[in-house]
Amino acid sequence: MSTMKSVWPTVCLCWSSRRNTAGRSAWRPGSIRPGCGLKWSDIDFGKRTIHICRNVVKVSGEEIIVKEPKTAAGDRYVYFSAPMESLLKEYRKECAYETSAYEKRELTEDDYVFRKHGEPLPMTPTTFTWRFKLILRKYGLPDKLNIHSLRHQNVK
């Protein structure tokens, strides 16, 4: 995974935030769906926690669906590190700038952390997975790596 660690700083901050959120908090692969559903109000910088309380589902040809987790265990809190806190704060500043510049409004706590460009909708899980595979190919990393691979560096 040392190669992965050296690759990520070169990636767009949005994608780096997604990777670090998934990797540094030991989320399971299925947690990409709730990761897409994160709103800024779900992040508590004081306690360094993220409240996982909604999933994003996208079926081909249908609208994006944001819903509650299937089980009570799906509604949970995960902790994040000080470096992740810095990255998220930097990413929030970038989101605030883009929202102001392109949408002519202020970023709110109700905005999704990872949104579709130019829309109030959350990013879909398949978008992140697709982008992850593009990054692997760009840097000559094995295609067999997946989102779950990121979790292993954190749980050991």
Contacts in CASP RR format, 6 or more apart in sequence:
PFRMAT RR
TARGET T0000
AUTHOR 0000-0000-0000
METHOD contacts of the structure
MODEL  1
MSTMKSVWPTVCLCWSSRRNTAGRSAWRPGSIRPGCGLKWSDIDFGKRTI
HICRNVVKVSGEEIIVKEPKTAAGDRYVYFSAPMESLLKEYRKECAYETS
AYEKRELTEDDYVFRKHGEPLPMTPTTFTWRFKLILRKYGLPDKLNIHSL
RHQNVK
1 149 0 8 1.000
1 152 0 8 1.000
1 153 0 8 1.000
3 139 0 8 1.000
3 141 0 8 1.000
4 141 0 8 1.000
4 145 0 8 1.000
4 149 0 8 1.000
4 150 0 8 1.000
4 153 0 8 1.000
5 153 0 8 1.000
7 135 0 8 1.000
7 139 0 8 1.000
7 141 0 8 1.000
8 16 0 8 1.000
8 19 0 8 1.000
8 20 0 8 1.000
9 16 0 8 1.000
11 19 0 8 1.000
11 135 0 8 1.000
13 87 0 8 1.000
13 90 0 8 1.000
13 91 0 8 1.000
13 94 0 8 1.000
14 91 0 8 1.000
14 94 0 8 1.000
14 114 0 8 1.000
15 128 0 8 1.000
15 131 0 8 1.000
15 132 0 8 1.000
15 135 0 8 1.000
16 87 0 8 1.000
17 87 0 8 1.000
17 88 0 8 1.000
17 91 0 8 1.000
17 113 0 8 1.000
17 114 0 8 1.000
18 35 0 8 1.000
18 114 0 8 1.000
18 128 0 8 1.000
19 132 0 8 1.000
19 150 0 8 1.000
20 83 0 8 1.000
20 84 0 8 1.000
20 87 0 8 1.000
21 27 0 8 1.000
21 35 0 8 1.000
21 38 0 8 1.000
21 50 0 8 1.000
21 80 0 8 1.000
21 84 0 8 1.000
21 88 0 8 1.000
22 31 0 8 1.000
22 32 0 8 1.000
22 35 0 8 1.000
22 147 0 8 1.000
22 150 0 8 1.000
22 151 0 8 1.000
23 150 0 8 1.000
23 151 0 8 1.000
23 153 0 8 1.000
23 154 0 8 1.000
24 80 0 8 1.000
24 81 0 8 1.000
24 83 0 8 1.000
24 84 0 8 1.000
24 154 0 8 1.000
25 50 0 8 1.000
25 78 0 8 1.000
25 79 0 8 1.000
25 80 0 8 1.000
25 84 0 8 1.000
25 154 0 8 1.000
26 78 0 8 1.000
26 151 0 8 1.000
26 154 0 8 1.000
26 155 0 8 1.000
27 35 0 8 1.000
27 78 0 8 1.000
27 151 0 8 1.000
28 148 0 8 1.000
28 151 0 8 1.000
29 146 0 8 1.000
29 147 0 8 1.000
29 148 0 8 1.000
29 151 0 8 1.000
31 52 0 8 1.000
32 125 0 8 1.000
32 128 0 8 1.000
32 129 0 8 1.000
32 147 0 8 1.000
33 55 0 8 1.000
33 56 0 8 1.000
33 57 0 8 1.000
33 125 0 8 1.000
34 52 0 8 1.000
34 53 0 8 1.000
34 54 0 8 1.000
34 55 0 8 1.000
34 56 0 8 1.000
34 69 0 8 1.000
34 74 0 8 1.000
35 52 0 8 1.000
35 56 0 8 1.000
35 113 0 8 1.000
35 114 0 8 1.000
36 56 0 8 1.000
36 112 0 8 1.000
36 114 0 8 1.000
36 122 0 8 1.000
36 123 0 8 1.000
36 124 0 8 1.000
36 125 0 8 1.000
36 128 0 8 1.000
37 54 0 8 1.000
37 55 0 8 1.000
37 56 0 8 1.000
37 66 0 8 1.000
37 112 0 8 1.000
37 113 0 8 1.000
37 114 0 8 1.000
37 122 0 8 1.000
38 50 0 8 1.000
38 52 0 8 1.000
38 112 0 8 1.000
38 113 0 8 1.000
38 114 0 8 1.000
39 109 0 8 1.000
39 110 0 8 1.000
39 111 0 8 1.000
39 112 0 8 1.000
39 113 0 8 1.000
40 92 0 8 1.000
40 107 0 8 1.000
40 108 0 8 1.000
40 109 0 8 1.000
40 110 0 8 1.000
40 111 0 8 1.000
40 113 0 8 1.000
41 109 0 8 1.000
41 110 0 8 1.000
42 50 0 8 1.000
42 51 0 8 1.000
42 52 0 8 1.000
42 53 0 8 1.000
42 113 0 8 1.000
43 49 0 8 1.000
43 50 0 8 1.000
43 51 0 8 1.000
43 88 0 8 1.000
43 113 0 8 1.000
44 50 0 8 1.000
44 51 0 8 1.000
45 85 0 8 1.000
45 88 0 8 1.000
45 89 0 8 1.000
48 79 0 8 1.000
48 80 0 8 1.000
48 81 0 8 1.000
48 82 0 8 1.000
48 84 0 8 1.000
48 85 0 8 1.000
49 77 0 8 1.000
49 78 0 8 1.000
49 79 0 8 1.000
49 80 0 8 1.000
50 77 0 8 1.000
50 78 0 8 1.000
50 79 0 8 1.000
50 80 0 8 1.000
51 75 0 8 1.000
51 76 0 8 1.000
51 77 0 8 1.000
52 69 0 8 1.000
52 74 0 8 1.000
52 75 0 8 1.000
52 76 0 8 1.000
52 77 0 8 1.000
52 78 0 8 1.000
53 68 0 8 1.000
53 69 0 8 1.000
53 75 0 8 1.000
54 66 0 8 1.000
54 67 0 8 1.000
54 68 0 8 1.000
54 69 0 8 1.000
55 66 0 8 1.000
55 67 0 8 1.000
55 68 0 8 1.000
55 69 0 8 1.000
55 70 0 8 1.000
56 64 0 8 1.000
56 65 0 8 1.000
56 66 0 8 1.000
56 122 0 8 1.000
56 123 0 8 1.000
56 124 0 8 1.000
56 125 0 8 1.000
57 64 0 8 1.000
57 65 0 8 1.000
57 66 0 8 1.000
57 67 0 8 1.000
57 125 0 8 1.000
58 64 0 8 1.000
58 65 0 8 1.000
58 124 0 8 1.000
58 125 0 8 1.000
58 126 0 8 1.000
59 65 0 8 1.000
64 121 0 8 1.000
64 122 0 8 1.000
64 124 0 8 1.000
66 122 0 8 1.000
68 75 0 8 1.000
69 75 0 8 1.000
80 88 0 8 1.000
88 113 0 8 1.000
91 113 0 8 1.000
92 107 0 8 1.000
95 107 0 8 1.000
95 111 0 8 1.000
95 113 0 8 1.000
96 106 0 8 1.000
96 107 0 8 1.000
99 105 0 8 1.000
99 106 0 8 1.000
99 107 0 8 1.000
99 111 0 8 1.000
100 106 0 8 1.000
100 107 0 8 1.000
102 118 0 8 1.000
103 118 0 8 1.000
111 120 0 8 1.000
112 120 0 8 1.000
112 121 0 8 1.000
112 122 0 8 1.000
112 123 0 8 1.000
114 122 0 8 1.000
114 123 0 8 1.000
114 128 0 8 1.000
115 121 0 8 1.000
115 122 0 8 1.000
115 123 0 8 1.000
116 122 0 8 1.000
116 123 0 8 1.000
116 124 0 8 1.000
116 127 0 8 1.000
128 147 0 8 1.000
129 146 0 8 1.000
129 147 0 8 1.000
132 146 0 8 1.000
132 147 0 8 1.000
133 143 0 8 1.000
135 141 0 8 1.000
136 142 0 8 1.000
136 143 0 8 1.000
136 145 0 8 1.000
137 143 0 8 1.000
END
